[in-house]
Amino acid sequence: MKRLIYLIILLILAICFVSCRTQYIPVESVRAEYKTRDSTRYDSIYQRDSIYTLIKGDTVYQYRYKYLYKYQYLNRTDTVIRIDSVQVPYRVEKQLSRWQQMKIELGGWSFGLIIVTFFVIVGWLVYRRRNK
């Protein structure tokens, strides 16, 4: 009788420890990143110029330019676009085989049958002890 009780307890524990594992499948997530950089460069030229003379008839014109200034500004804007794919895992249930699917369908019935059998055995033991 003790063997039967131990067997029933072992069967109940075996049913409790049967389970399926969840798999994680990575999914790509796209991330875009924009970076801008502004750069300004100054190129300056200081050049000493000479004196120009212009003669028109009896008139002499003198043009005196001491320095020739030339300022040049170079503005440049760079935009860098970087698209990155990041893999993010998410849960996916594992597909069950036909055997596992059948165990799930019959598992409810067998669990109910084990409970009914357990109550029948306990009732039978109580009835037997009271009649002695």
MDAnalysis code that builds the backbone (N, CA, C; Angstrom):
import MDAnalysis as mda
import numpy as np

u = mda.Universe.empty(396, n_residues=132, atom_resindex=np.repeat(np.arange(132), 3), trajectory=True)
u.add_TopologyAttr("name", ["N", "CA", "C"] * 132)
u.add_TopologyAttr("resid", np.arange(1, 133))
u.add_TopologyAttr("resname", ["MET", "LYS", "ARG", "LEU", "ILE", "TYR", "LEU", "ILE", "ILE", "LEU", "LEU", "ILE", "LEU", "ALA", "ILE", "CYS", "PHE", "VAL", "SER", "CYS", "ARG", "THR", "GLN", "TYR", "ILE", "PRO", "VAL", "GLU", "SER", "VAL", "ARG", "ALA", "GLU", "TYR", "LYS", "THR", "ARG", "ASP", "SER", "THR", "ARG", "TYR", "ASP", "SER", "ILE", "TYR", "GLN", "ARG", "ASP", "SER", "ILE", "TYR", "THR", "LEU", "ILE", "LYS", "GLY", "ASP", "THR", "VAL", "TYR", "GLN", "TYR", "ARG", "TYR", "LYS", "TYR", "LEU", "TYR", "LYS", "TYR", "GLN", "TYR", "LEU", "ASN", "ARG", "THR", "ASP", "THR", "VAL", "ILE", "ARG", "ILE", "ASP", "SER", "VAL", "GLN", "VAL", "PRO", "TYR", "ARG", "VAL", "GLU", "LYS", "GLN", "LEU", "SER", "ARG", "TRP", "GLN", "GLN", "MET", "LYS", "ILE", "GLU", "LEU", "GLY", "GLY", "TRP", "SER", "PHE", "GLY", "LEU", "ILE", "ILE", "VAL", "THR", "PHE", "PHE", "VAL", "ILE", "VAL", "GLY", "TRP", "LEU", "VAL", "TYR", "ARG", "ARG", "ARG", "ASN", "LYS"])
u.atoms.positions = np.array([
    [0.819, -1.191, 0.000],
    [0.000, 0.000, 0.000],
    [0.862, 1.254, 0.000],
    [1.977, 1.193, 0.778],
    [2.863, 2.343, 0.813],
    [3.505, 2.563, -0.552],
    [3.762, 1.470, -1.254],
    [4.348, 1.602, -2.581],
    [3.407, 2.339, -3.522],
    [2.124, 2.063, -3.416],
    [1.135, 2.725, -4.260],
    [1.081, 4.222, -3.964],
    [1.129, 4.584, -2.691],
    [1.106, 6.004, -2.314],
    [2.364, 6.699, -2.827],
    [3.521, 6.039, -2.680],
    [4.760, 6.624, -3.180],
    [4.726, 6.765, -4.697],
    [4.162, 5.783, -5.370],
    [4.047, 5.838, -6.820],
    [3.154, 6.993, -7.256],
    [2.045, 7.185, -6.566],
    [1.130, 8.284, -6.897],
    [1.812, 9.631, -6.667],
    [2.544, 9.758, -5.566],
    [3.253, 11.014, -5.286],
    [4.314, 11.277, -6.353],
    [5.046, 10.235, -6.753],
    [6.050, 10.404, -7.800],
    [5.421, 10.795, -9.133],
    [4.271, 10.213, -9.468],
    [3.585, 10.583, -10.710],
    [3.128, 12.038, -10.681],
    [2.608, 12.481, -9.546],
    [2.174, 13.884, -9.427],
    [3.370, 14.820, -9.573],
    [4.495, 14.478, -8.941],
    [5.693, 15.312, -9.071],
    [6.226, 15.312, -10.497],
    [6.165, 14.167, -11.174],
    [6.635, 14.099, -12.558],
    [5.790, 14.983, -13.464],
    [4.493, 15.036, -13.231],
    [3.617, 15.890, -14.033],
    [3.927, 17.360, -13.783],
    [4.251, 17.692, -12.544],
    [4.552, 19.095, -12.211],
    [5.848, 19.577, -12.853],
    [6.815, 18.695, -13.082],
    [8.108, 19.121, -13.594],
    [8.204, 19.114, -15.119],
    [7.167, 18.743, -15.824],
    [7.177, 18.748, -17.281],
    [6.808, 20.152, -17.747],
    [7.652, 20.745, -18.603],
    [7.349, 22.097, -19.096],
    [8.023, 22.311, -20.444],
    [7.698, 23.443, -21.078],
    [8.293, 23.836, -22.348],
    [9.188, 25.050, -22.117],
    [10.199, 25.195, -22.943],
    [11.136, 26.303, -22.811],
    [10.788, 27.392, -23.822],
    [10.931, 28.648, -23.425],
    [10.680, 29.782, -24.305],
    [11.976, 30.177, -24.986],
    [11.914, 30.392, -26.302],
    [13.093, 30.798, -27.051],
    [13.057, 32.300, -27.278],
    [14.235, 32.909, -27.363],
    [14.365, 34.330, -27.671],
    [14.969, 34.464, -29.066],
    [14.240, 35.161, -29.944],
    [14.708, 35.380, -31.310],
    [15.010, 36.865, -31.457],
    [16.218, 37.221, -31.930],
    [16.545, 38.645, -32.051],
    [15.805, 39.286, -33.218],
    [15.344, 40.512, -32.991],
    [14.645, 41.296, -34.006],
    [15.468, 42.549, -34.252],
    [15.604, 42.934, -35.517],
    [16.411, 44.104, -35.827],
    [15.623, 45.378, -35.581],
    [16.259, 46.296, -34.911],
    [15.699, 47.614, -34.673],
    [16.656, 48.617, -35.299],
    [16.136, 49.499, -36.144],
    [16.986, 50.434, -36.875],
    [17.061, 51.740, -36.107],
    [18.279, 52.217, -35.917],
    [18.491, 53.475, -35.217],
    [19.298, 54.381, -36.138],
    [18.800, 55.599, -36.358],
    [19.497, 56.567, -37.205],
    [20.086, 57.660, -36.323],
    [21.289, 58.043, -36.635],
    [21.985, 59.054, -35.844],
    [22.522, 60.118, -36.796],
    [22.204, 61.385, -36.514],
    [22.643, 62.496, -37.340],
    [23.642, 63.340, -36.560],
    [24.762, 63.616, -37.165],
    [25.754, 64.485, -36.545],
    [26.111, 65.571, -37.549],
    [26.100, 66.817, -37.089],
    [26.483, 67.926, -37.951],
    [27.699, 68.614, -37.356],
    [28.557, 69.093, -38.234],
    [29.756, 69.795, -37.804],
    [29.913, 71.028, -38.680],
    [30.005, 72.170, -38.050],
    [30.217, 73.425, -38.763],
    [31.664, 73.843, -38.584],
    [32.287, 74.232, -39.661],
    [33.662, 74.714, -39.563],
    [33.782, 75.987, -40.388],
    [34.414, 76.987, -39.807],
    [34.652, 78.256, -40.480],
    [36.153, 78.494, -40.494],
    [36.698, 78.704, -41.680],
    [38.124, 78.976, -41.807],
    [38.304, 80.377, -42.357],
    [39.295, 81.050, -41.846],
    [39.614, 82.406, -42.295],
    [40.927, 82.364, -43.068],
    [40.872, 82.750, -44.303],
    [42.086, 82.910, -45.108],
    [42.209, 84.389, -45.426],
    [43.226, 85.007, -44.897],
    [43.425, 86.442, -45.111],
    [44.751, 86.661, -45.819],
    [44.722, 87.569, -46.736],
    [45.938, 87.909, -47.476],
    [46.201, 89.395, -47.268],
    [47.363, 89.711, -46.784],
    [47.802, 91.097, -46.658],
    [48.963, 91.267, -47.635],
    [48.714, 91.962, -48.705],
    [49.730, 92.108, -49.737],
    [50.009, 93.594, -49.925],
    [51.270, 93.923, -49.914],
    [51.656, 95.313, -50.096],
    [51.566, 95.636, -51.578],
    [50.862, 96.690, -51.845],
    [50.655, 97.080, -53.230],
    [51.556, 98.275, -53.552],
    [51.717, 98.511, -54.788],
    [52.615, 99.592, -55.200],
    [51.833, 100.855, -55.567],
    [52.552, 101.834, -56.004],
    [51.957, 103.110, -56.393],
    [51.800, 103.094, -57.907],
    [50.600, 103.409, -58.323],
    [50.320, 103.465, -59.750],
    [50.326, 104.928, -60.193],
    [50.889, 105.153, -61.308],
    [50.858, 106.506, -61.885],
    [50.175, 106.431, -63.234],
    [49.351, 107.390, -63.464],
    [48.603, 107.467, -64.716],
    [48.841, 108.855, -65.304],
    [49.307, 108.887, -66.519],
    [49.615, 110.168, -67.154],
    [48.621, 110.366, -68.285],
    [47.853, 111.458, -68.178],
    [46.910, 111.835, -69.232],
    [47.267, 113.265, -69.657],
    [47.839, 113.337, -70.736],
    [48.248, 114.667, -71.215],
    [49.307, 115.264, -70.308],
    [48.985, 116.428, -69.769],
    [49.936, 117.066, -68.872],
    [49.620, 116.797, -67.404],
    [48.632, 115.923, -67.109],
    [48.239, 115.633, -65.732],
    [48.776, 114.253, -65.337],
    [49.368, 114.199, -64.137],
    [49.888, 112.935, -63.607],
    [49.022, 112.543, -62.402],
    [48.431, 111.364, -62.483],
    [47.622, 110.844, -61.372],
    [48.425, 109.772, -60.635],
    [48.419, 109.860, -59.322],
    [49.085, 108.845, -58.518],
    [48.039, 108.138, -57.643],
    [48.035, 106.855, -57.748],
    [47.161, 106.039, -56.906],
    [48.040, 105.291, -55.914],
    [47.822, 105.571, -54.649],
    [48.645, 104.927, -53.625],
    [47.763, 103.979, -52.791],
    [48.024, 102.754, -52.935],
    [47.379, 101.752, -52.097],
    [48.472, 101.098, -51.274],
    [48.384, 101.317, -49.978],
    [49.445, 100.765, -49.148],
    [49.301, 99.245, -49.005],
    [48.062, 98.815, -48.741],
    [47.850, 97.377, -48.531],
    [46.636, 96.932, -49.327],
    [46.705, 95.758, -49.779],
    [45.557, 95.126, -50.423],
    [45.053, 94.059, -49.460],
    [43.813, 94.217, -49.008],
    [43.234, 93.285, -48.040],
    [42.275, 92.354, -48.765],
    [42.436, 91.139, -48.484],
    [41.505, 90.171, -49.054],
    [41.132, 89.200, -47.935],
    [39.860, 89.195, -47.573],
    [39.356, 88.287, -46.543],
    [38.514, 87.221, -47.219],
    [38.788, 86.016, -46.855],
    [38.023, 84.921, -47.426],
    [37.535, 84.046, -46.279],
    [36.234, 83.856, -46.226],
    [35.619, 83.012, -45.206],
    [35.138, 81.735, -45.883],
    [35.567, 80.639, -45.357],
    [35.103, 79.351, -45.867],
    [34.202, 78.723, -44.819],
    [32.927, 78.670, -45.107],
    [31.968, 78.016, -44.217],
    [31.642, 76.649, -44.799],
    [31.801, 75.651, -43.972],
    [31.530, 74.297, -44.421],
    [30.720, 73.577, -43.359],
    [29.634, 72.966, -43.770],
    [28.793, 72.198, -42.860],
    [28.785, 70.750, -43.334],
    [29.186, 69.876, -42.448],
    [29.199, 68.445, -42.760],
    [28.104, 67.759, -41.964],
    [27.347, 66.922, -42.632],
    [26.319, 66.127, -41.965],
    [26.642, 64.658, -42.192],
    [26.748, 63.945, -41.103],
    [27.045, 62.515, -41.172],
    [25.801, 61.768, -40.715],
    [25.308, 60.909, -41.568],
    [24.135, 60.104, -41.238],
    [24.616, 58.673, -41.060],
    [24.364, 58.137, -39.871],
    [24.772, 56.774, -39.582],
    [23.544, 55.976, -39.200],
    [23.274, 54.952, -39.950],
    [22.135, 54.087, -39.663],
    [22.687, 52.781, -39.119],
    [22.202, 52.422, -37.952],
    [22.722, 51.252, -37.261],
    [21.571, 50.299, -36.984],
    [21.797, 49.037, -37.207],
    [20.794, 48.020, -36.906],
    [21.166, 47.360, -35.590],
    [20.269, 47.452, -34.630],
    [20.494, 46.869, -33.314],
    [19.546, 45.691, -33.172],
    [20.075, 44.561, -32.771],
    [19.239, 43.382, -32.613],
    [18.716, 43.316, -31.191],
    [17.387, 43.288, -31.073],
    [16.729, 43.230, -29.772],
    [16.006, 41.893, -29.675],
    [16.314, 41.072, -28.686],
    [15.630, 39.778, -28.587],
    [14.212, 39.920, -28.036],
    [13.299, 39.119, -28.540],
    [11.957, 39.069, -27.984],
    [11.534, 37.607, -27.876],
    [10.556, 37.379, -27.022],
    [10.168, 36.008, -26.704],
    [9.302, 35.406, -27.802],
    [9.609, 34.179, -28.131],
    [8.807, 33.413, -29.085],
    [8.591, 32.039, -28.477],
    [7.346, 31.628, -28.461],
    [7.039, 30.306, -27.919],
    [7.544, 29.240, -28.881],
    [8.124, 28.205, -28.311],
    [8.642, 27.101, -29.106],
    [7.469, 26.291, -29.657],
    [7.568, 25.909, -30.913],
    [6.531, 25.088, -31.525],
    [6.582, 23.692, -30.918],
    [5.420, 23.187, -30.550],
    [5.347, 21.874, -29.917],
    [5.297, 20.781, -30.973],
    [5.922, 19.663, -30.649],
    [5.840, 18.507, -31.536],
    [4.465, 17.852, -31.353],
    [4.157, 16.879, -32.193],
    [2.848, 16.214, -32.085],
    [2.738, 15.461, -30.762],
    [3.851, 14.876, -30.321],
    [3.846, 14.140, -29.063],
    [3.588, 15.089, -27.892],
    [4.245, 16.237, -27.886],
    [4.043, 17.203, -26.808],
    [2.618, 17.759, -26.834],
    [2.089, 18.002, -28.024],
    [0.714, 18.495, -28.134],
    [-0.272, 17.457, -27.588],
    [-0.027, 16.180, -27.900],
    [-0.902, 15.123, -27.399],
    [-0.800, 15.021, -25.874],
    [0.425, 15.177, -25.326],
    [0.584, 15.133, -23.872],
    [-0.178, 16.273, -23.208],
    [-0.185, 17.436, -23.823],
    [-0.917, 18.561, -23.236],
    [-2.416, 18.288, -23.251],
    [-2.912, 17.775, -24.386],
    [-4.347, 17.508, -24.478],
    [-4.780, 16.404, -23.514],
    [-3.989, 15.346, -23.410],
    [-4.342, 14.240, -22.522],
    [-3.920, 14.503, -21.085],
    [-3.073, 15.490, -20.859],
    [-2.582, 15.779, -19.518],
    [-3.677, 16.213, -18.572],
    [-4.614, 17.015, -19.052],
    [-5.724, 17.448, -18.197],
    [-6.580, 16.272, -17.771],
    [-6.840, 15.379, -18.725],
    [-7.635, 14.196, -18.398],
    [-6.894, 13.282, -17.434],
    [-5.608, 13.084, -17.657],
    [-4.867, 12.184, -16.766],
    [-4.729, 12.797, -15.375],
    [-4.559, 14.124, -15.292],
    [-4.473, 14.769, -13.981],
    [-5.797, 14.607, -13.228],
    [-6.899, 14.787, -13.938],
    [-8.212, 14.568, -13.304],
    [-8.394, 13.123, -12.885],
    [-7.934, 12.198, -13.722],
    [-8.029, 10.774, -13.398],
    [-7.178, 10.429, -12.172],
    [-5.993, 11.032, -12.043],
    [-5.135, 10.788, -10.873],
    [-5.794, 11.323, -9.609],
    [-6.404, 12.488, -9.692],
    [-7.074, 13.058, -8.513],
    [-8.251, 12.181, -8.091],
    [-9.050, 11.743, -9.073],
    [-10.189, 10.873, -8.755],
    [-9.691, 9.565, -8.150],
    [-8.634, 8.990, -8.712],
    [-8.063, 7.754, -8.170],
    [-7.564, 7.965, -6.749],
    [-6.926, 9.101, -6.503],
    [-6.428, 9.416, -5.162],
    [-7.584, 9.478, -4.163],
    [-8.675, 10.160, -4.524],
    [-9.817, 10.245, -3.613],
    [-10.494, 8.884, -3.417],
    [-10.537, 8.075, -4.464],
    [-11.121, 6.732, -4.327],
    [-10.276, 5.893, -3.375],
    [-8.963, 5.954, -3.495],
    [-8.085, 5.177, -2.606],
    [-8.200, 5.671, -1.173],
    [-8.203, 6.988, -0.977],
    [-8.341, 7.535, 0.383],
    [-9.699, 7.146, 0.968],
    [-10.765, 7.229, 0.171],
    [-12.095, 6.828, 0.644],
    [-12.150, 5.347, 0.976],
    [-11.510, 4.546, 0.135],
    [-11.480, 3.109, 0.393],
    [-10.720, 2.803, 1.675],
    [-9.574, 3.515, 1.930],
    [-8.812, 3.303, 3.167],
    [-9.615, 3.735, 4.395],
    [-10.314, 4.843, 4.310],
    [-11.133, 5.307, 5.443],
    [-12.265, 4.320, 5.702],
    [-12.920, 3.856, 4.663],
    [-14.014, 2.885, 4.810],
    [-13.507, 1.590, 5.425],
    [-12.341, 1.132, 5.000],
    [-11.773, -0.115, 5.503],
    [-11.406, -0.010, 6.980],
    [-10.847, 1.129, 7.401],
    [-10.470, 1.286, 8.806],
    [-11.698, 1.402, 9.712],
    [-12.759, 2.014, 9.246],
    [-13.967, 2.154, 10.080],
    [-14.686, 0.815, 10.263],
    [-14.629, -0.023, 9.280],
    [-15.310, -1.314, 9.371],
    [-14.532, -2.333, 10.195],
    [-13.291, -2.122, 10.505],
    [-12.532, -3.085, 11.303],
    [-12.787, -2.944, 12.741],
])
